[in-house]
Amino acid sequence: MPTLAPATRPERRVADHAARGLLLTICLCSAGTGTAQSLTQGGVEPGGLPAISIIIDDLGYRRRDGLRALELPGPVAYAVLPHTPYARSLASIAFQLDKEVLLHVPMESELDKALGPGALVNGMARLELQAVLDAGLASVPHVSGINNHMGSALTQEMRAMGWLMEWMDKNGALYFVDSLTSARSVALRSANAAGLRAIGRDVFLDATADTEMIRKQFQRLIELARTHGTGLAIGHPYPETLSVLRDVLLKPSYYGVELVPVRELIVRRSLAFHAKSTKPAPYNGKRPHYARNSLIGRKQLRSVAVPR
């Protein structure tokens, strides 16, 4: 099994807080436009490490796989499929662990695959598409962002993507992640045109559920982040993927990077692209604002305007 190359710069150290992520226990109660231009060097703030974020897709159907995924250390994000048997419980646990939750919206694929409930397809009218999104969002609590599940066909449709971004804008604090299942996707372009906070995926970790290949893809993510300042990867709750990530995410600084929430990665990438323009408000480490369906205890949060 090949080993991942450590950082070659002075940042090569294992920080005491590298294992800051909380582990889930049985007794728990409660590339699109991807590469950034230089902010200082490679889009990294002075004295800081390059940043990576990781999203685990496809949660909701298998409880055990979802719970194992939630045990990953650090601020890993989780994309939950709407209307699935364990969507609500897994999203609630993720929230209790201070993890970001994304609504993983099924979208029409060029491969004519089964999409599952809550899917968006070509031929939908604007109000129909947005009603499906409303229902999907209501089925998954604590959502702070959205990404596409499949969607190689629909993400090429400018009109449908425009309607999606219009709906997101009305929902206030949501950000958008283009999974880039098609090189012809216009989703990220549509999000940017709508003025939304958005980012594109750089690396798929596990197109093949093979441990050696997943390690190589993680190394590719590290190299992208070292070069460009940021890197975003998407994986799935496969045993092979979780095994690799449990290992490497305990010591991300060993590889010369830090693991950050997706919302922070978006800010960093935006600053790298727009270093000379007005900077958005920096990530402050506090609990993020959530969409209007999010619940904390029994109180329902209202949409809060977030700089974007």
C-alpha positions as CSV (number, residue, x, y, z in Angstrom):
1,M,0.0,0.0,0.0
2,P,1.6,3.3,-1.0
3,T,2.1,5.9,1.7
4,L,1.0,9.5,1.3
5,A,3.7,12.1,1.0
6,P,4.1,14.4,4.0
7,A,4.5,18.1,3.7
8,T,8.0,19.2,2.8
9,R,7.7,22.7,4.3
10,P,8.1,23.9,7.9
11,E,4.4,23.3,8.5
12,R,5.2,19.6,8.7
13,R,4.0,18.9,12.2
14,V,1.2,17.0,13.9
15,A,-0.7,19.6,15.8
16,D,-2.0,18.6,19.2
17,H,-5.4,19.5,18.2
18,A,-5.3,17.5,14.9
19,A,-7.9,15.0,16.3
20,R,-10.3,17.8,17.2
21,G,-13.3,16.0,15.6
22,L,-15.7,14.3,17.9
23,L,-16.2,10.6,17.5
24,L,-19.7,9.2,17.4
25,T,-20.4,6.7,20.2
26,I,-23.2,4.2,20.8
27,C,-24.4,6.2,23.7
28,L,-24.8,9.4,21.8
29,C,-27.8,11.1,23.3
30,S,-28.3,13.9,21.5
31,A,-13.1,21.1,-11.6
32,G,-15.0,23.6,-12.3
33,T,-13.6,27.0,-11.5
34,G,-11.8,25.3,-8.7
35,T,-8.2,26.4,-8.6
36,A,-7.7,29.8,-6.9
37,Q,-5.2,32.5,-7.8
38,S,-2.7,33.7,-5.3
39,L,-3.8,35.7,-2.3
40,T,-0.3,35.7,-0.9
41,Q,1.3,32.5,-2.2
42,G,-1.1,29.9,-3.5
43,G,-4.1,31.7,-1.9
44,V,-2.8,31.0,1.7
45,E,-2.9,33.7,4.3
46,P,0.4,34.6,5.9
47,G,1.3,32.0,8.6
48,G,-1.5,29.7,7.6
49,L,-1.8,26.3,6.0
50,P,-3.5,25.4,2.7
51,A,-7.1,24.3,3.3
52,I,-9.0,21.3,2.3
53,S,-12.7,20.3,2.8
54,I,-14.3,16.9,2.4
55,I,-18.0,16.1,1.7
56,I,-19.3,12.6,2.2
57,D,-22.3,12.1,-0.2
58,D,-25.3,9.8,-0.3
59,L,-26.3,9.6,3.4
60,G,-29.8,8.6,4.3
61,Y,-30.5,5.0,3.1
62,R,-28.2,2.9,5.3
63,R,-28.1,3.9,9.0
64,R,-24.9,1.9,9.9
65,D,-22.9,3.4,7.0
66,G,-24.1,6.8,7.9
67,L,-23.1,6.5,11.6
68,R,-19.7,5.2,10.6
69,A,-19.2,8.1,8.3
70,L,-20.2,10.5,11.1
71,E,-17.3,9.2,13.2
72,L,-14.8,10.8,10.9
73,P,-12.6,13.3,12.8
74,G,-12.7,17.0,12.1
75,P,-15.2,19.3,10.2
76,V,-16.2,16.8,7.5
77,A,-19.5,17.8,5.8
78,Y,-22.3,15.3,5.0
79,A,-24.7,15.4,2.1
80,V,-28.0,13.8,2.9
81,L,-30.5,12.6,0.3
82,P,-34.0,13.9,0.8
83,H,-37.0,11.8,1.9
84,T,-34.7,8.8,2.9
85,P,-35.4,6.6,5.9
86,Y,-32.5,8.0,8.1
87,A,-32.2,11.5,6.6
88,R,-33.6,13.3,9.6
89,S,-31.8,11.3,12.3
90,L,-28.4,11.3,10.6
91,A,-28.6,15.1,9.9
92,S,-29.6,15.7,13.5
93,I,-26.6,13.7,14.8
94,A,-24.3,15.5,12.4
95,F,-25.6,18.9,13.7
96,Q,-25.0,17.8,17.3
97,L,-21.4,17.0,16.3
98,D,-20.9,20.4,14.8
99,K,-20.7,19.0,11.3
100,E,-22.1,20.7,8.2
101,V,-25.2,19.2,6.6
102,L,-25.9,19.6,2.9
103,L,-29.1,18.7,1.0
104,H,-28.0,16.2,-1.6
105,V,-30.5,16.9,-4.4
106,P,-31.0,14.1,-7.0
107,M,-30.8,15.5,-10.5
108,E,-31.4,13.9,-13.9
109,S,-28.4,12.0,-15.2
110,E,-27.2,11.3,-18.8
111,L,-27.0,7.7,-17.8
112,D,-30.8,7.4,-17.1
113,K,-30.1,6.1,-13.6
114,A,-32.8,5.8,-10.9
115,L,-32.9,9.1,-9.0
116,G,-35.0,8.3,-6.0
117,P,-37.4,10.7,-4.2
118,G,-37.0,14.5,-4.4
119,A,-35.4,14.5,-7.8
120,L,-35.2,17.3,-10.3
121,V,-35.7,16.4,-14.0
122,N,-35.8,18.1,-17.4
123,G,-39.3,19.2,-18.3
124,M,-40.3,20.5,-14.8
125,A,-41.8,23.9,-14.7
126,R,-40.3,26.5,-12.4
127,L,-42.9,26.3,-9.7
128,E,-42.8,22.5,-9.8
129,L,-39.0,22.4,-9.5
130,Q,-39.0,24.8,-6.6
131,A,-41.8,22.9,-4.8
132,V,-39.7,19.7,-5.0
133,L,-36.8,21.6,-3.5
134,D,-39.1,22.9,-0.7
135,A,-40.2,19.4,0.1
136,G,-36.6,18.1,0.0
137,L,-35.4,20.8,2.3
138,A,-38.2,20.1,4.8
139,S,-37.2,16.5,5.0
140,V,-33.6,17.2,6.1
141,P,-33.0,19.4,9.1
142,H,-30.0,21.8,9.8
143,V,-29.1,22.2,6.1
144,S,-26.5,24.9,5.4
145,G,-25.7,24.0,1.8
146,I,-26.8,22.1,-1.3
147,N,-25.0,19.9,-3.8
148,N,-26.2,17.7,-6.7
149,H,-26.6,14.0,-6.6
150,M,-25.8,12.8,-10.2
151,G,-27.2,15.5,-12.4
152,S,-24.9,15.2,-15.4
153,A,-27.9,16.0,-17.6
154,L,-29.8,18.6,-15.6
155,T,-26.7,20.7,-14.5
156,Q,-26.1,21.5,-18.2
157,E,-29.5,23.2,-18.4
158,M,-29.1,26.9,-17.9
159,R,-32.8,27.5,-17.3
160,A,-33.2,24.8,-14.7
161,M,-30.1,25.9,-12.9
162,G,-31.3,29.5,-12.9
163,W,-34.5,28.4,-11.2
164,L,-32.5,26.4,-8.7
165,M,-30.4,29.4,-7.8
166,E,-33.4,31.7,-7.6
167,W,-34.9,29.3,-5.1
168,M,-31.6,29.2,-3.1
169,D,-31.5,33.0,-3.0
170,K,-35.0,33.1,-1.5
171,N,-33.8,30.6,1.2
172,G,-31.2,33.0,2.5
173,A,-28.1,31.4,4.0
174,L,-27.6,28.4,1.7
175,Y,-24.4,27.9,-0.3
176,F,-24.0,25.7,-3.4
177,V,-21.5,23.0,-4.2
178,D,-21.3,21.8,-7.8
179,S,-20.3,18.2,-7.7
180,L,-19.3,18.5,-11.3
181,T,-20.6,15.2,-12.6
182,S,-20.3,16.7,-16.0
183,A,-17.6,18.9,-17.5
184,R,-20.4,20.8,-19.3
185,S,-22.1,21.8,-16.0
186,V,-23.3,25.4,-15.9
187,A,-24.4,25.1,-12.2
188,L,-21.5,26.8,-10.7
189,R,-21.6,29.6,-13.3
190,S,-25.3,30.0,-12.5
191,A,-24.7,30.2,-8.8
192,N,-21.9,32.8,-9.3
193,A,-24.2,34.9,-11.6
194,A,-26.9,34.8,-8.9
195,G,-24.4,36.2,-6.3
196,L,-24.6,33.0,-4.2
197,R,-21.7,31.6,-2.1
198,A,-20.6,28.7,-4.3
199,I,-17.7,26.4,-5.0
200,G,-16.9,23.5,-7.4
201,R,-15.6,20.0,-6.5
202,D,-11.9,19.4,-7.3
203,V,-11.4,15.7,-6.6
204,F,-13.6,12.6,-6.4
205,L,-12.0,10.4,-3.8
206,D,-13.6,7.1,-4.6
207,A,-14.9,6.8,-8.2
208,T,-13.4,3.3,-7.6
209,A,-13.9,1.9,-4.1
210,D,-10.3,0.8,-4.0
211,T,-8.1,1.7,-1.0
212,E,-4.9,2.4,-3.0
213,M,-6.8,4.6,-5.5
214,I,-8.5,6.5,-2.7
215,R,-5.1,7.2,-1.1
216,K,-3.8,8.4,-4.5
217,Q,-6.8,10.7,-4.9
218,F,-6.3,12.1,-1.4
219,Q,-2.7,12.8,-2.3
220,R,-4.0,14.6,-5.4
221,L,-6.2,16.7,-3.2
222,I,-3.2,17.6,-1.0
223,E,-1.1,18.6,-4.0
224,L,-3.9,20.8,-5.3
225,A,-4.3,22.6,-2.0
226,R,-0.5,23.1,-1.6
227,T,-0.4,24.6,-5.1
228,H,-3.5,26.7,-5.1
229,G,-4.3,27.2,-1.5
230,T,-7.6,25.3,-1.3
231,G,-9.0,21.9,-2.4
232,L,-12.5,20.3,-2.2
233,A,-13.0,16.6,-2.3
234,I,-16.2,14.4,-2.4
235,G,-16.4,10.8,-1.3
236,H,-18.9,8.3,-0.2
237,P,-19.5,6.2,2.9
238,Y,-17.7,3.2,1.5
239,P,-15.7,1.1,4.0
240,E,-12.6,1.7,2.0
241,T,-13.1,5.5,1.9
242,L,-13.9,5.7,5.6
243,S,-10.8,3.6,6.5
244,V,-8.5,5.9,4.5
245,L,-10.1,9.1,5.9
246,R,-10.0,7.9,9.5
247,D,-6.3,7.6,9.1
248,V,-5.3,10.7,7.3
249,L,-7.8,13.2,8.9
250,L,-6.3,12.6,12.4
251,K,-3.2,14.4,11.3
252,P,-3.9,16.7,8.3
253,S,-1.2,19.1,9.3
254,Y,1.3,16.3,8.7
255,Y,0.5,16.7,5.0
256,G,0.9,20.5,5.1
257,V,-2.9,21.3,5.1
258,E,-5.7,21.9,7.5
259,L,-9.2,20.5,7.3
260,V,-11.9,23.3,7.4
261,P,-15.7,23.5,7.0
262,V,-16.9,24.0,3.4
263,R,-18.3,27.4,4.2
264,E,-14.8,28.5,5.3
265,L,-13.2,27.0,2.1
266,I,-15.6,29.1,0.0
267,V,-14.5,32.2,1.8
268,R,-10.8,31.4,1.3
269,R,-11.3,30.6,-2.4
270,S,-13.3,33.8,-2.9
271,L,-10.6,35.8,-1.2
272,A,-8.0,34.2,-3.4
273,F,-9.9,35.1,-6.5
274,H,-10.8,38.6,-5.3
275,A,-7.8,39.6,-3.2
276,K,-8.0,43.2,-4.3
277,S,-11.8,43.6,-3.7
278,T,-13.8,43.9,-0.5
279,K,-13.3,40.9,1.6
280,P,-16.3,38.9,2.8
281,A,-16.8,38.4,6.5
282,P,-14.3,35.8,7.7
283,Y,-15.4,32.5,9.2
284,N,-15.6,33.0,13.0
285,G,-15.8,29.4,14.2
286,K,-19.3,29.8,15.6
287,R,-22.3,27.7,14.7
288,P,-23.4,28.7,11.1
289,H,-26.7,30.1,10.1
290,Y,-29.1,27.5,8.7
291,A,-31.9,27.4,6.3
292,R,-35.4,28.2,7.6
293,N,-36.3,24.6,8.3
294,S,-33.5,24.1,10.8
295,L,-34.4,23.2,14.3
296,I,-32.4,23.8,17.5
297,G,-34.3,22.2,20.3
298,R,-37.9,23.2,19.6
299,K,-37.2,26.6,18.2
300,Q,-37.3,27.1,14.5
301,L,-34.7,29.4,13.0
302,R,-35.6,32.1,10.5
303,S,-33.5,32.8,7.5
304,V,-30.7,35.2,8.3
305,A,-29.0,37.3,5.7
306,V,-25.4,36.3,5.2
307,P,-22.8,38.2,3.3
308,R,-22.2,36.6,0.0
